[in-house]
Amino acid sequence: MSISITERAADQIRTIREEQHIADDAKLRVGVVSGGCSGLTYDLEFDANPSSGDNEQKEFEDKGIQLICDMRSFLYLSGTKLDYTDGLNGEGFHFHNPNANRTCSCGESFSI
């Protein structure tokens, strides 16, 4: 399994990269950190220089976007699809995680 992204998410990632002058070779790091009302929170950031200590990581490419994920986070995110919406429920990235047993109402945190 891998982590995938929708075309809308890929377009938004390209827009952010351009607006913030982020290098084209910077990878999008997808992760999970402790926090939020359900216990775990999603984390996204661009990483132009993955550290040499990151040898325990997964790398993917989808829709021309390079994704990187540490192995601990990947256990929680395997099979997840990253989407971007700008609808009535709020603008932003949304994770469709088949592993999550419970999510908070805002969709920012989850538990397994």
Residue frames as qw, qx, qy, qz and C-alpha x, y, z in Angstrom:
[[0.000, 0.890, 0.457, 0.000, 0.00, 0.00, 0.00],
 [0.419, 0.171, -0.004, 0.892, 1.06, 3.58, -0.41],
 [0.024, 0.655, 0.358, -0.665, -0.10, 7.13, 0.23],
 [0.342, 0.422, 0.570, 0.617, -1.83, 8.78, -2.72],
 [0.025, 0.430, 0.188, -0.883, -3.10, 12.24, -3.54],
 [0.463, 0.696, 0.547, -0.060, -5.99, 13.56, -5.60],
 [0.467, 0.481, 0.274, 0.689, -5.50, 15.84, -8.58],
 [0.187, -0.909, -0.163, -0.335, -6.96, 18.76, -6.55],
 [0.684, -0.682, 0.101, 0.237, -4.40, 18.15, -3.79],
 [0.720, 0.038, 0.281, 0.633, -1.57, 17.94, -6.33],
 [0.239, 0.730, 0.259, 0.585, -2.66, 21.24, -7.91],
 [0.392, -0.905, -0.048, -0.159, -2.76, 22.94, -4.50],
 [0.783, -0.426, 0.173, 0.419, 0.67, 21.57, -3.57],
 [0.577, 0.327, 0.282, 0.693, 2.07, 23.01, -6.81],
 [0.035, -0.866, -0.207, -0.454, 0.39, 26.36, -6.08],
 [0.604, -0.792, 0.039, 0.083, 1.84, 26.51, -2.55],
 [0.786, -0.131, 0.229, 0.560, 5.26, 25.52, -3.86],
 [0.398, 0.554, 0.266, 0.681, 5.16, 28.36, -6.40],
 [0.227, -0.893, -0.163, -0.352, 3.76, 31.01, -4.01],
 [0.641, -0.747, 0.160, 0.076, 6.29, 30.20, -1.29],
 [0.380, 0.774, -0.506, -0.011, 9.22, 29.74, -3.71],
 [0.745, -0.357, 0.560, -0.064, 9.85, 26.17, -2.60],
 [0.023, 0.475, -0.777, -0.412, 12.28, 24.21, -4.74],
 [0.773, 0.179, -0.329, -0.512, 10.76, 21.78, -7.24],
 [0.605, 0.187, -0.767, 0.101, 12.83, 18.93, -5.81],
 [0.254, -0.257, 0.628, -0.689, 11.54, 19.44, -2.24],
 [0.341, -0.216, -0.901, -0.159, 9.52, 16.43, -1.15],
 [0.535, -0.482, -0.026, -0.693, 6.24, 16.64, 0.71],
 [0.181, 0.123, -0.892, 0.395, 6.75, 15.00, 4.09],
 [0.664, -0.385, -0.299, -0.567, 3.57, 13.36, 5.38],
 [0.309, 0.150, -0.819, 0.460, 3.54, 12.31, 9.00],
 [0.600, -0.621, -0.445, -0.240, 1.64, 11.68, 12.20],
 [0.185, 0.336, -0.549, 0.743, 2.35, 13.39, 15.53],
 [0.265, -0.452, -0.783, 0.334, 0.76, 13.04, 18.95],
 [0.049, 0.180, 0.186, -0.965, -1.94, 15.57, 19.68],
 [0.392, -0.169, -0.473, -0.771, -5.42, 16.72, 18.83],
 [0.620, -0.229, 0.320, -0.679, -8.64, 15.72, 20.49],
 [0.961, 0.071, -0.103, -0.245, -8.48, 12.15, 19.13],
 [0.825, -0.441, 0.292, 0.200, -4.83, 11.48, 20.01],
 [0.601, -0.064, 0.474, 0.641, -2.98, 11.70, 16.67],
 [0.276, 0.840, 0.076, -0.461, -2.66, 14.60, 14.24],
 [0.773, 0.469, 0.247, 0.350, -1.62, 14.70, 10.59],
 [0.293, -0.756, 0.206, 0.548, 1.49, 16.68, 9.69],
 [0.702, 0.592, 0.258, 0.300, 2.49, 18.07, 6.27],
 [0.176, -0.874, 0.218, 0.397, 5.63, 20.00, 5.39],
 [0.716, 0.661, -0.210, 0.078, 8.02, 20.42, 2.51],
 [0.715, -0.554, 0.342, 0.257, 11.45, 18.88, 3.04],
 [0.518, 0.800, -0.292, -0.083, 14.19, 20.01, 0.67],
 [0.274, 0.568, -0.745, 0.219, 16.93, 18.15, 2.57],
 [0.906, -0.329, -0.168, -0.206, 15.80, 14.84, 4.06],
 [0.319, -0.751, 0.566, -0.114, 18.32, 14.03, 6.77],
 [0.431, 0.387, -0.812, -0.066, 20.71, 11.14, 6.42],
 [0.207, -0.088, 0.855, -0.466, 19.06, 9.59, 9.50],
 [0.672, 0.254, 0.161, -0.677, 15.90, 9.09, 7.48],
 [0.189, 0.281, -0.885, -0.319, 16.97, 5.73, 6.09],
 [0.092, 0.298, 0.931, -0.191, 13.85, 4.19, 7.68],
 [0.341, 0.462, 0.158, -0.803, 11.34, 5.93, 5.43],
 [0.535, 0.437, 0.702, 0.175, 9.00, 5.27, 2.56],
 [0.044, 0.424, -0.246, -0.871, 9.02, 7.34, -0.61],
 [0.467, 0.525, 0.711, 0.023, 6.20, 7.60, -3.14],
 [0.013, 0.192, -0.297, -0.935, 5.34, 9.61, -6.21],
 [0.251, 0.575, 0.779, -0.022, 1.81, 10.41, -7.25],
 [0.261, 0.902, 0.339, 0.060, 0.61, 12.95, -9.82],
 [0.503, 0.640, -0.139, 0.564, 4.20, 14.24, -10.13],
 [0.353, -0.791, 0.264, -0.424, 4.48, 14.99, -6.39],
 [0.553, 0.220, -0.732, 0.330, 7.26, 13.32, -4.39],
 [0.664, -0.628, -0.005, -0.406, 6.01, 12.14, -0.98],
 [0.422, 0.303, -0.752, 0.405, 8.13, 10.98, 1.93],
 [0.714, -0.535, -0.057, -0.448, 6.93, 9.33, 5.15],
 [0.078, -0.490, 0.813, -0.306, 8.80, 7.95, 8.16],
 [0.393, -0.040, -0.910, -0.127, 8.10, 4.29, 8.92],
 [0.002, 0.263, 0.756, -0.600, 6.28, 4.96, 12.22],
 [0.381, 0.370, 0.097, -0.842, 3.87, 7.34, 10.51],
 [0.410, 0.198, -0.699, -0.552, 3.45, 4.96, 7.57],
 [0.093, -0.157, -0.964, 0.191, 2.01, 2.33, 9.90],
 [0.196, 0.512, 0.543, -0.637, -0.87, 4.76, 10.53],
 [0.313, 0.610, -0.109, -0.720, -1.10, 6.17, 6.98],
 [0.172, -0.098, 0.887, 0.417, -0.82, 3.16, 4.68],
 [0.128, 0.487, 0.828, 0.248, -3.63, 3.39, 2.11],
 [0.013, -0.714, -0.348, 0.607, -4.43, 7.02, 2.91],
 [0.386, 0.569, 0.426, 0.588, -5.53, 9.45, 0.19],
 [0.204, -0.436, -0.181, 0.858, -4.70, 13.15, 0.58],
 [0.210, 0.691, 0.581, 0.375, -7.34, 15.48, -0.83],
 [0.131, -0.137, -0.132, 0.973, -7.87, 19.24, -0.97],
 [0.004, 0.687, 0.699, 0.200, -11.26, 20.89, -0.64],
 [0.081, 0.050, -0.118, 0.989, -12.54, 24.44, -0.46],
 [0.321, -0.498, -0.686, -0.423, -16.15, 23.69, 0.37],
 [0.451, -0.707, -0.110, -0.534, -18.49, 24.67, 3.19],
 [0.866, -0.460, -0.156, 0.118, -16.70, 22.44, 5.71],
 [0.389, -0.818, 0.283, 0.317, -13.54, 24.49, 5.35],
 [0.619, 0.723, -0.308, 0.008, -10.68, 24.94, 2.98],
 [0.286, -0.687, 0.665, -0.056, -7.62, 22.74, 3.30],
 [0.405, 0.287, -0.859, -0.123, -6.06, 19.36, 2.98],
 [0.792, -0.234, 0.262, -0.499, -8.07, 16.38, 4.17],
 [0.029, 0.345, -0.938, -0.033, -6.85, 12.86, 4.85],
 [0.869, -0.027, -0.129, -0.477, -9.05, 9.92, 3.90],
 [0.018, 0.473, -0.856, 0.206, -7.45, 7.33, 6.16],
 [0.775, -0.126, -0.503, -0.362, -8.89, 3.80, 6.04],
 [0.551, 0.018, -0.716, 0.428, -6.99, 2.94, 9.24],
 [0.125, -0.229, 0.364, -0.894, -8.64, 5.56, 11.43],
 [0.203, -0.400, -0.888, 0.096, -11.26, 4.18, 13.81],
 [0.134, -0.847, -0.456, 0.239, -12.31, 7.58, 15.05],
 [0.370, 0.330, 0.095, 0.863, -11.80, 11.15, 13.87],
 [0.046, -0.457, -0.421, 0.782, -12.64, 14.46, 15.49],
 [0.386, 0.758, 0.489, -0.191, -15.33, 16.66, 13.99],
 [0.140, 0.871, -0.229, -0.411, -12.80, 19.00, 12.38],
 [0.915, 0.398, -0.017, 0.064, -10.95, 16.09, 10.73],
 [0.186, 0.835, -0.473, 0.212, -7.56, 17.21, 12.02],
 [0.185, -0.449, 0.833, -0.264, -6.98, 14.33, 14.42],
 [0.831, 0.022, -0.420, -0.364, -7.75, 10.63, 14.58],
 [0.487, -0.462, 0.707, -0.224, -7.22, 7.46, 16.57],
 [0.587, 0.251, -0.722, -0.268, -6.58, 3.85, 15.63]]
